[in-house]
């Protein structure tokens, strides 16, 4: 995204737009359950803070529902969190929202991989992870995220490979 996320509703819209797995699972759940999880997706700039907070709470509840649906159907579920450019550059207000969101996931035992620390570490080493005039990850940023995914999945794959289902 360009610009700053100033409210919980904007964070919700950010999650919908940027987390592909979140969007995919949302579509699968909606198709299977024949009901929409996202009747609150439209943001009205004149909304009260209470209304915006309710939408943020709804987003958190939906993450919990998706994870619960996966658990009920014995599907492994984890969320990959790749922050936008603004979060990586240490904007205190945005980092507070990000930490709050991650805290919710942890508190509710929702598995996730947060790529923010790795992207910030690369940035601290003077390695560009985003394009200069574009909010998307550059090649190095994608490599950082890919490395994090590899490190996250390797122990899981090793455990899985020792099972009767797969020989790696």
QUILIN-V184022 format. One record per residue. N is the residue number from 1. RES is the residue in one letter. OMEGA is omega in whole degrees, 0 to 359 (NA if undefined). NEAR is the number of other C-alpha atoms within 12 Angstrom. Layout:
n:res:omega:near
N:RES:OMEGA:NEAR
N:RES:OMEGA:NEAR
//
This chain:
n:res:omega:near
1:X:172:22
2:X:184:15
3:X:184:15
4:X:174:22
5:X:187:27
6:X:182:23
7:X:177:28
8:X:179:34
9:X:178:33
10:X:176:32
11:X:178:37
12:X:178:36
13:X:177:27
14:X:180:34
15:X:179:33
16:X:186:30
17:X:192:20
18:X:181:25
19:X:185:25
20:X:180:17
21:X:177:24
22:X:180:33
23:X:181:26
24:X:180:18
25:X:177:30
26:X:180:31
27:X:179:20
28:X:180:19
29:X:180:26
30:X:180:20
31:X:183:13
32:X:186:14
33:X:181:15
34:X:175:11
35:X:181:13
36:X:175:17
37:X:195:29
38:X:176:24
39:X:183:13
40:X:188:24
41:X:184:26
42:X:180:17
43:X:175:25
44:X:183:15
45:X:182:13
46:X:182:11
47:X:178:18
48:X:178:15
49:X:178:18
50:X:179:14
51:X:179:21
52:X:177:27
53:X:178:21
54:X:179:21
55:X:177:30
56:X:178:32
57:X:178:22
58:X:178:24
59:X:179:34
60:X:178:33
61:X:181:22
62:X:174:32
63:X:180:39
64:X:178:30
65:X:180:25
66:X:180:35
67:X:178:30
68:X:177:23
69:X:179:23
70:X:179:22
71:X:180:17
72:X:181:12
73:X:177:12
74:X:177:10
75:X:177:13
76:X:183:17
77:X:171:25
78:X:184:29
79:X:176:32
80:X:182:29
81:X:177:32
82:X:185:39
83:X:174:41
84:X:183:36
85:X:184:34
86:X:181:30
87:X:184:33
88:X:182:32
89:X:170:25
90:X:172:23
91:X:188:20
92:X:182:16
93:X:180:20
94:X:179:28
95:X:177:27
96:X:178:19
97:X:181:27
98:X:180:33
99:X:177:22
100:X:179:19
101:X:179:30
102:X:177:28
103:X:177:19
104:X:180:23
105:X:180:29
106:X:182:20
107:X:182:15
108:X:178:18
109:X:176:18
110:X:185:29
111:X:180:26
112:X:174:31
113:X:181:27
114:X:181:29
115:X:181:35
116:X:181:32
117:X:181:24
118:X:179:29
119:X:178:37
120:X:178:30
121:X:178:21
122:X:179:25
123:X:179:23
124:X:177:15
125:X:179:11
126:X:176:12
127:X:178:20
128:X:178:26
129:X:177:35
130:X:172:31
131:X:182:17
132:X:186:11
133:X:184:12
134:X:183:15
135:X:183:22
136:X:176:23
137:X:173:30
138:X:182:20
139:X:179:15
140:X:178:21
141:X:177:31
142:X:177:22
143:X:178:21
144:X:180:29
145:X:180:31
146:X:178:22
147:X:178:19
148:X:178:26
149:X:179:25
150:X:181:18
151:X:180:17
152:X:185:21
153:X:185:19
154:X:179:16
155:X:179:13
156:X:179:16
157:X:178:18
158:X:178:17
159:X:181:15
160:X:183:15
161:X:178:15
162:X:179:13
163:X:181:12
164:X:186:9
165:X:189:11
166:X:174:11
167:X:178:11
168:X:NA:12
//
